[in-house]
Amino acid sequence: MFRPTYPIRTARLALRPFTLDDLNDVHAYQSRPDVVRWMFGAEPRSRERSRKSLVAMSGQDALRAEGDCLTLAVATDAGVIGAVELVWRSEVDRTAELGYVLHPDHWGHGLAREAVTALLDWGFTDFGLHRVYARCHARNEASARLMTRLGMRREARHVESYLFRGEWADRLVFAILAREWRSTTENAQG
């Protein structure tokens, strides 16, 4: 079993497992149409659906086997403002998929980048990943910009590759290797 030492701290954030006490904060962003706009199959959630989501996320505190998801609350002194996650896609290939969501009140302040950077640091350094990839709807420009700022390279545009809200949609795929991540973070520190 692979579990970070909690909390993972950054300059402004703490990444930690979700608890049932986070319901008000989680529902505050999961109930917003602007948050779920680009999520596959997602609609704004009722409080009960947010509670069910929270119960599931609270159990995703470690990577025990291939296919598991590590989902962490992104917390400030004011409460939980979002989530970051790594899905362990291949043990043999040491690959994971990255995901993130942040309450819109906190967009544009570098907090998503700060949270994702901390999770990627753990994934590459402590968990020993070789490659991390992320996907987004081709029109989700904010997500694509974040992945680019993280040093991820755009590897593909899958044209009309999935049905999204009743229409065929393009999906962008970004990725970064451990050696590229180390080089990016070393250059940022130097």
N, C-alpha and C positions, 0 to 999 in steps of 0.2 A: 504494500500500500504506500502511496506517495501523497503526502499531505504537507502543505507549507506550514511553517511556524507562524501562527497567527498572533496578532494581525500583521499583515505585510504593510509597513508604513512607508509613506512618501512624504514630501514636504507638506502637503495639505490634506492627505487622505489616509484612511486605513481600509485595507481590503480584508474582509473577514467573512466567515460563514454567515448565512442568513439565519435569523431566529424568528419565531412566531411573533415576537414583539415588533417586528419591522412592517407589519401589515399596513398601517396607515401610510407610511412612506412609499411602500411598493405600489399600493393602490393609487397613490397620487400620480405616479408616472404611467402605470399600466392602463389607466382609465382614459388616457389622452389620445385622441385621434392622431395628433402630430407625432407621437412616439411610435405607434404601431403602423404608421403609414407604409413603411417599407418592409414590414415583417410578413413573411409568408403565412397566409392563412389567419393572420391575427386581426382581431377586432378589439376596440376598447373593452376592457374587462370590467365586469361588475365586481363589487367587493368580494362576493363569494368566489368568483373565478380567480381573483387575485389571491385569496386565501389558499385555494387549492394549488396555485402556482408557487406560492411561498412555501407550502408544506413540501412540495417536490424539491424546490431549490435548497431548502434547509438541510436536506439529506445529501446534497452534492458538495461535500466538503473535502473530498479526497478522490484520487484516481486509483481505483483498486484493480481494474481490468480494462483491457481495450474496449472502447465504446463508451466508457464512463465520461461524465461531464463534471468538471470542477467549476462551480458557479459561486462567485464571491460578491458580497455586497460592497458597493463603493460608498464609504461613509465619511462624512465630515462631522465637525462638532455639532452641526444642526440636525444630523440624521442621515439616513440612507438616500442617496441621490441617483443610484443606478446599480448596474451589475456588469461584471466582466466574466467571461467563461473561456475555458479550454476544453474541447472535446477530444479525447484520446482516440484518434482515428486508426493508428497502426503502431503496434508494439515493435514489430520487426523493422519498420521503416522509421520509427521514432518521430512520428508525425502527429500533429494536432491541428484542430481548427479553432480559430479565434472568433469570439463574439462579444458584443458590448451593447449597452443601452444606457442612456443618461437622461435624466429629467431635463426638459427644455430650458428651465430656469437657469441651468448650469452650462448650457451650450456656449461655445465661443470663449471660454476662459482657460482652455488647455487642460481641463480636468479629465476628459476622456483619454487624452494622450498620456497623461500622468498615470492614470489607473492601468491602461493597457501596457504601458512600458514596464510597470512593476510586475504585472502578471507574466509578460514575455521574459523578463529577467529571470523570474523563478522557473519558468518552463525550460529555458535554454540552459541556465546555470545549474539549478538544483535537480530538476527532473530529467535533464539530459536529452531534450528534444534535438532533432537534426533539422526539422523543417516545420514551419507553422504557416498555414494558409488561412485566408478569410474570403468570404464571398459577399457580394452585395448586388442589389438591383442596379442596373446600369444608369438609372436616373437618380440614384441616391448619391449626389455629388459630395455631400458632407462626409459620408462614410468613405468614399473613394479618396478624398483629400486627406483624411486621417490616416488611412493605410499608407498613402504616399509619404506623409510626414514621418511616419514610423520607420521609413526606409524599406517598406515592402515594395516589390516590383509587381507591376501588372503583368500577369502571365497569360491571361486569356479574356476574351469576350465571347461568351457562349450565346450566339444569336438565337433569339426566340427559343430558348432552351427549357422554359417552364411556364406553366399557366399561372399568372398572377392576377388575382381579382378578375378572372374571366377573360384575360387577354394574354397573348404570348408576349413574353418579356425576355430581354437580354440580361445576362448575369455576368458581372466582372469577377475575376479571380485574381487575388493578390497573394504573394508568398514571400517569405524570407527564410534564409538558412541560418543556422547557428553561427557560422563564420562571418556571415554578413552582419548579423546582429551584433556580434562582438566588435567588429570593425566600426559599425555605426555608433555604438555606445562609447567606444574608446575615443573616437574622433570628437564626440560631443563633450567628453570630459577633458580632452587635451586642449 
